[in-house]
Amino acid sequence: MIPIRYDAIAPFEDGKAPVIQLPYEDHFFINYQGEFLLESLRKREEE
C-alpha cells in the first residue's frame, strides 16, 4: 500500500468524505478505509 497525504478533508457523510490533494484542484471522495472512490465533487455538483 502506498501512503497518501491529504491536504484537506471534510467530515464523513453517507460513508464518504471529500478530500483535496494539492496541486490538483478537484475534490475527490474517500471511504472509511481511505480508499479513493471514482467520483469527484465537481461531477456531483453538475448533476
C-alpha positions, 0 to 999 in steps of 0.5 A, spaced: 500 500 500 502 506 498 501 512 503 497 518 501 497 525 504 491 529 504 491 536 504 484 537 506 478 533 508 471 534 510 467 530 515 464 523 513 457 523 510 453 517 507 460 513 508 464 518 504 468 524 505 471 529 500 478 530 500 483 535 496 490 533 494 494 539 492 496 541 486 490 538 483 484 542 484 478 537 484 475 534 490 475 527 490 471 522 495 474 517 500 471 511 504 472 509 511 478 505 509 481 511 505 480 508 499 479 513 493 472 512 490 471 514 482 467 520 483 469 527 484 465 533 487 465 537 481 461 531 477 456 531 483 455 538 483 453 538 475 448 533 476 
